[in-house]
Amino acid sequence: MGLLVEGEALPPEELTKSLNFIREHGITQFLCTWNRVKDIKDDELRFGDEIECGIFVVDYNNKTVKIALRGAELRQHLIEKEHLFAHESEGCTWHPEFGAWMIESTPSKPYTNYVCDLLRVERNMALRRRRLFAMLAENEIAPTVTCFPLLGVGDFIYNSSSFEAPYSQSVYVPDNIINPHPRFASLVQNIRYRRQNKVDIRVPLFPDLNTPEFIREKSESVAEHTKVLELSTDIHMDAMAFGMGMCCLQVTFQARDVDESRYMYDQLAVLAPIMLAMTAASPVFKGRLANIDARWNVIAQSVDDRNPAELGLLTNDELLAAKDDRLVGGGVRRLYKSRYDSISTYIYHCKDDAACQRTFAIYND
């Protein structure tokens, strides 16, 4: 999670009036940063990891597991305790995450290019686990699972209160599962406001033999074949929490210069999806077995802020009526993927390598 500061977020109606100002200053800030770092050479390799996890309450008598909305409380206690160990060589840093039941941890110091630092990685991960476990109640657990499989199903919140969802307008999850920091609820509200409706996440349901949505009957001619009579087979989710409420491991690298950074980016763009598929860590959503097992498409849909025009759902006459000069492209230029989707281009610069340039021409969107 990036730098968070306390403040009061503007409502989306007011924020829209300042979009040109925000874009201009965002570009200016980027250019200032670029000019500051573009000529750095032979910088030291540094890297680190971020581990996210959820806090769950286990009721062994009733055989239930629910999320515990104690992420902010536990984080504050962990930060206070961390000061007691500031003199030690290994430490932890605790960060907020989207879900009120989630917490994120990183090493307090980055790893470097010494071989001995490879041994620090597992050691620091174990240290973070021990310190987090020491703060949990007797009936609480904090497993490193990607997705809480019962999110949005029945009474899934420990000590739940009344169901209210003014920001997300979800019918499945209340807004009190969002981290109390104002940034997160504002993200939910702004995405809904910009796309002009709630997020619409759909995941294919796994077609098991006894899945109720798949009504099958034996074929009269070939007994071993089955005929699908009804196909209402999507797992539906309607809130950002279903995507941004998932946990993961993230790794950040500081390369020696911009060229190496570009090269690493392109290599990881190929390798990361393979590693994501190999983990197969997200087979269940909203209590149902899905016909996918990776989280990326769910995340992309959960923060998809494209409006109907950008999704290509409007006629030409409707596009003219929907144009809004405050938005990039007038808010009607076709956008073919969510902003949190796969990358569109490789960014390493080939340096007169004809084969490389040919590859770019083929694979860049």
N, C-alpha and C positions, 0 to 999 in steps of 0.2 A: 504494500500500500504506500502511496506517495505521501508527501508532506501534508499534514492536516493541521489547520489552525481553527480555533473557535471563532465563530462569527455568525451573523444573521444572513441567511440566503434570501436573495430577491425572489419574489414570486415570478413564475414564468412569463406572465403578461408584461411585467416591468423589465425583465431580462431581455425580452425580444427587442425592446426599444434600443438596447445598448449593443446589439450584435456586431455592428460595424466597428464600434470602439474596441470590443473584445478581440475581434479578429485582427485588427490593426496592431494592437499591443501584443497579442500573442505572436504574430509574425516578427515584430520588432524584438521581442524577448528571445525568440529562436535565433534570429540573426546575430544578436549580441553574444549569445552562448556559442554559436558556430564560430564567430570571429575569435572568440577567446580560446577555443580548443583546436581549431582546424590545423594549426601548425605544430602541435605537440608531437614529438618523436620519442621513441624508445621509453615510453611510460612503463611503469612497473605493472606486471600482471597482478590484478587483484580480483577476487571473486567471492561470492557469498551465496547463501541459500535462504529462502523463505519457506517456512512450513506452516500451513494453515490446518486447523483442526476444529471440530465442533465439540461442545460440551453437552453431554446427554445424561439423563437421569434414568436409572434402571430400577424398576419395581419388580423384584424377584417373585413376590407373592402373586401379583396380578399378571405377571409376565408381559410387561409393557416397557417400552423405551420411548422417552420424550425428550425434546430439546429443552435445555435450561438457558433462559435468557440472562446469563450471568457473565457474558464476555467482557463487558465494560468494567464490571465490579472486580472480576478476577485480574484483569489487566492492571488496574490501579494498584491492587495489592501486590502484584508481582513486581511492578516498577518500584514500589516502596521497598520491597525486600531486596531488590537488585542493588540498591545503594550500600547494603551491608556487605556485599561481596565485590565492591568496586576495586579493591586492592588485588584481586586474583587475576591471573593471566587470561582465564576464560570467563566470558560473561554472556549474558543474553539481553536482547532488546525485544520489547513486547509492543505490538502494533494492533490497532483496531482493524476489523474487517467488516464487510457489509452486514452480515448477520449478527443479531444481538446475542446469538449463542456461539459465535465464532471468535477465535483469537489467533493471531499470527505471531510467529517468533523468528528472529534472525540472530546470528552471532553478533556480539557487541563490537567485534573487530573483524575486518575482512581477512580472508585467507590470502596468502601471497604465493610467489612462485618457488618457494622452498619445498622440497620433497616432504619434509617433516610436517608441513601444513596439511598434507593429504590425510595425515593421521588425526588432525584436529577436527575434521569434518564430522566423523561419526561420534567422536568424543563430545563435541559441542551439541550435537543433536540429542545425545543421551542426557546431557546436562539439562537441556531445556525441558525434556520430558519429565525428569525427576522434579524439577522445580515447579512445573505445572501440576503434576500429580500431587505434590505436597499441599497444594492449595485447594484441591477438590474435596467436596463433601464425601461422606462414606458411600453414598449411593450414586456418585457421579463417575463418569468415565469420559475420556477424551481420545477416542481412537482416530487414527489418521485415515479415515474413509473419505471418499470424494463427496458423496451425496448422502444426506439423511434420507433413507428410502421412504419414510412415511410423511415427508413434508407435504402439507396440504390435505392430509387424510384424517378425518375425525378430530378427536381431542389429542393433538400431537404436541402440545405445549405444556410443560410442567408449570403448575400454578397459573393456569391461563386466566385471563380476564375477559371482559366483553369483547366481542368481535367488532373492530372498527378498522376501516381501510380508506381513509380520505385521500392518501397520496397515491396508492396503487389502484384503488377501486377493485381489488381482487375479490372474488367470491370464494377463494380457497384458503388464503392466508391473510391474517390481520397485519396491520402496519407495525404493531409493537414488536415484531420479530426483526425489524430493521434496526441497525445500530443507532443509538440515540444521538450520535454526532449529526448536526444538521446537514452535512454534505450528502449523506446517503439518501435520506428521504427526498431531498431536493433533486437528486439524480432520477429517482423513481418518478417524481412528478413532472420533471422537465421532459423526460423521454415520452411519457404518456401525452403531454401537452403537444409536443412537436409532431408526433405521429398521428394525433387526432383521435386516438383510441387506446385501449389497453394493449399491451404486448400480447401476441398470439403465438404461443409456443406449442408446436405439435410434434410428437415423437411417435413413430410407428410402434404399435403394440406387438409383442411377440406372439406369433400364431401357434400356441400350444394346442394340444389335443382337446383340452377342456376349457379353453378360453371362451367365456360366454359370448363375446362379440363375434366370434367365428362360428356360425351355425352351419354344421356340415351334415350331409347325408350320403349314404353309400350309393355309388353309381349303380344303375341297374345292369349295365353291361360289363363293367370291370369293377369287381368288388373292392379291390385294393385302392382304387382311386376315390378321391373325395371331391365334392363340389361345394364351393363357397357360395352360400345363398345371400349372405349379408356382409358388407364390408364397412362397418363403422368402427374403424380400428386405430384411432389415434388416441394417445395419452395427451390430454389437453391441460396446459398450464397458462396462467394469465398474469404473472407477476415477475418482476425482475429478480425476486428472491429465489426463484427456482433455478436461475442461472448463476447469479452472483453469490448465492448461498452455498455454492459448491467449493470444496477445498482442493488444494493442490500443492505440489512442490514446485517452487520457482528457483531458477539459478541466474545470477547476474554476473557478467564479466566486464572487467575493464581491460581493453586491449592496449597494445603499445601505441597505436596511432589510428587515424581515421580509416586508412586503407585496410588494416587488419580487422577493424570493427565491421566494415562493409563485407569483407570476406567471411567472417564468422557468421554474420547475419544470414548470408545466402546459404551457407552450409547448414545452419540450424533450421532454416526454412524447409529444408528437405528432411533432416533427421528428426525434428521434433514431432511431426505427425506420425512417424513410424513408432517412436517411443510411446506416444499417446495411445496408439492402437494396441501396442504390446501390453500395456497395463490393463486394458479392458476393465476399467475400474468403475464404470457407471452403467450397470445393467438394469437399474430399477429407478423409476421416477413416479412419484405420487402413488406409491404402493403397488405399482403394476410392473411386470416384467416387460422390458422394452426390447425391440428388435434392433437396438444399437447398444454399444457398450462403452462409448466414449462421450465426454461431456461437451465437446466443442460446439456442436450445432445447437445445443440447448442454450449455451452462453450467448452465442451469436444472436439467437432469436430473442433472448431475454432483454437485450439492450438495443434492439433494432429500432431506431427512431425515425426511419424513413416514413414520410407521409404518403397518402395514396398516389399522388402524382409521381413521386420519386420511385414508387413501386411499379409504375406503369399501368395503373388501374383506371386511369381517367381517359376520356375521349379528348379530342383536340379542342372542342368547345369548352369542356370542363377545365382543361389545362390553362386556357386563357383567363378564365374566371378565378382560378386558384393561384395565379402568379402573385408572389409577395417579394418585392424588391429588397426587403430586409434580409432575405435568405440568399445563400449562395445559389447561383443558377436560377434565381427567382423562386426557389422552392419547388420547381417543376422539372428540373433536369433529371433524367433517368439515372438512378443509382442501382447498380446490379448486385450489390451485396451489402450486408450490415457492416457498420464501421468496425465491428469486433470480429470480422470474418477472417478468412485466409488472406495472406498478403497478395498484392496485385503485381508487384515487380521485384525482380532481383536488383540490387543496388551497387554491386561491385562494378568497377568501371572498365574492365577488359584491357585497357592500355594497348590499343591497336591489335588485339588478338582477334583475328577474323572468326575463328571457331567459336570463341566466347560470344562475340557480337551476334553470330548466327543463332546461338542458343537463346540469347535474350529475345531475339525477334520471334522465336517459336513459343517460348514459355511465358513471357510477360503478358499480362492481361491487356 
